[in-house]
Amino acid sequence: MKLVLLSGGSGKRLWPLSNDVRSKQFLKMLRNQHGEWESMVQRIWGQLQTYGQFDEVYLSTSKAQVDLIQSQLGMDVPVIIEPESKDTFGAIALAAAYLHTACGVSNQEVIAVMPVDPYVDSPFFQHILQLEGALADSGAQLALIGVEPTYPSTKYGYIVRDEEETCPGDGRGYQNVRSFKEKPTESEARKLCEQQALWNCGVFAFQLGFLLGEMEKRGIPTDYELLLNRYESLTKISFDLEIVEKSQKTVVIPYKGYWRDLGTWNTLTEEMNARIVGRGYMDEECTNTHVINELGLPVVTIGIPNAVVAVSHDGILVANKAKSHLVKEVVKEYEHRPMYEERRWGWYQVMNFQKMDNSTETLTKKLFIHAGKNLSYQYHLQRSEVWVVVAGEGDFVLDGRLQHIQPGDVLQIPQGAKHGIKAVSDMEIIEVQMGAKLVEEDIVRLGMTWDEISKWTQHG
């Protein structure tokens, strides 16, 4: 069985720490067994490496999240990259085409798909493995995992199942699916719970040939390169709506163990074993209150119970936990470029942005580059840059000329000049960009690794 982890979305309910680039699964808010902070994606990837019973595990993600995945999981993680977001149907179709043509996976192979960010224990992965047997025994097109509800939630979709269980004694107990209900009202949710309906946790399995056949019916290429070239023409729709709810025969395996969707501040803080992250203070009256602070400034909380206080470069949230999920709707009015981004080589923080009277834009950033890491060899079409080395030493290439740099050095990078840098020790750099339009997409990359960059240096 192959496993595909879906990593996408922006997690706006966890604003101001999450945004379109740094989604909720990348926030380092959980403690691992060594007491170190880790993200949801690091936690589940570590669990899968320890569990080790899947043939291969792939990550499906967007271009904007590749650097974060490589930064947190390493450069060798198998990644399937979406050219643009097309919701879960597009992402899974692209993964299917990749497995079919790039990996030579047979049509009979069972593919399991799950989100990258559920908070689960090891028995959950055993249930995923049981989906293969459920497909074989039932002859169904799809097999799902449904979580037994702990309360009548309006946040999740529901799976309505038949009462009769098949093969209950062999550990593969599954039931036929009668219908689905998306995010019901509170009264509907109570009725669904009374009917023993299950939460739809977005985990399902199918034979690769089944999905390839569904793609062909819709005129979607099953060849990976062809699909990449036509990806923008795909309809943006969920896999549930496009495939699952139209399936002729679907079965579900109920899961009674621990499962949490840490998609809101309320649920996330319940799994945190520290009430203050970063620099902060709270008095004894701040019961069930959490402070998460990414800035160097102190955050002081006095006499505020049942609250979350989250502070980042993108903004400040002070909310009652029960109402914290409403932030998703409020922040639509404040959409702007992310002020902090984690990359495969380190991170950067936007310090200032200005538009001058002559339509010139200036952007000031602080860059941190880990020792041994490098930025790509690149040039910009619409901006010039000035770098000031604040700390650390490294090697800098400008139009093929290599020089060693150290604190106090000022580096002038004209528009169109090819440049790259490798940190010998941890480096801090202040970068000032100037140009008519300053966007992250204004990068033409010529080489990613230092070995590739060295070839450009040798040949000038």
Phi, psi and omega in degrees: 000132174264146179240129177247121176264128180266119178240107180202193177078171183243345178058047184297343177290348177252024172298146010265006181279330181259150178207191184296335180264309181262084181287173187302328184291348181259358181285125182274085186238359183245148177265135174271186185294343179264004180081009180269150178287136177218161180267172177297320181291324176293321181296310184289327177294319177296320178298317181293323178293323178289319182292311168060028182252003175266144180300309180210148179237130180240152175249123174261125186208175178268164178303323184293339185257357183299314181301318180296317179298315180292326178294320186269333184245348181107164186282345186265005180292129179293118185238133173250117192256123173283131176296327176204162184286125177232027181065187191287332179295313179299316182297318182286323176297318179295320178297320179297315178297321179296313180296324182291309188262322183276332184248350179067030180289138183286158180295337182276348181295137177273129179249123175256144182230137177208156174294159184273354192238019176285151177259103187224167173256172186304323179304336179298320181290329175296322177296324178297317179298329181289345179298327180297315179293324179297320177297315182294316183291321188269338187071016181286159176280328182222146172233132185243164166250131177241133182268133177291123186296146174259346176197163182284080184283144174260001183273338188248157169280160182238148176250117178268123188244161171287153182287326185287132180257138179260140178051050183291340187267350186257013179082004181241031184304123179224164179225154176288147178266129178269315184196176179231154175222119181276130172027079185284171170287171182297318179293321177295321180297320178297317179295320179297320178296323177295330178275005181065028175292159184247150171291136175274110184264010175075025179246126181208164180221154180201160170285141183304320181299328178298311183290323177299321177295320178295324178294318179297321178301329183265006180072025180264128181300138174265353173278131187300311182295320178296319180293321177303316182292335181252011190298323183296340181276352180293146174286138179277107184205153181283156177295325179301311183289320186279327187239304190300310185285351177256000183293142180286327180214120180227140176240162181223140173257119179289142177239123184258357185277196185281127177210128178224141171260109184272055186266357178230162178299326181298312181285324181296315183294337177293337180259358178276136179258020174222136182269344176232122174244120185094197185275116182191169179213143171216147181271178187291344178280351181275060180288140180055034176248142178236140175242124177237113189233117179263359180261165179281344181287146177287144175244120183249126181239123184231126172064030181239101179273162172053044184230161169238132176240110182241128186231126177215182178292342181270344181160186181229132176241129171233113188214147166294135186301321182295338181251002189297334181293342181289350182299333181303320181283325183292317188286353175301333180282346186243026183293128176207174181299146177300137181270350179216133177221139174264134181236172181297337182260350183157234179202166171221153179233128175284124182260328183198145175223133181221146169248123182275167182297331181270020179073006174280139177254145174233138180225129180247129181234155166250123180253139171238123181243123180293146177305133180087351179263162180218152168278158179292159172278119194208170170213164184239140182270337189237009182207155167252163182220152170234127178250134173244120180281119182262321181209151177085170179233156180195182177247131185238134178243128176231114182048047175086353181260125184264136174216149176275137183235156183209174182306135180099342180289140177244124186246119179266125182237099181294160175303130179087353181283136179279133183208155177199163183211145173232132180275126173279318170236169178308130185240145169239131182226136170264123183246129176244118178260143175223133179177179182283330180211115184256104179226152181296334182288349181280065178221126171251111185268133180252337180196142183259315183271161180292330176297318178295319181294323180299327178295320177295325182291316181298324184263001180071000000 
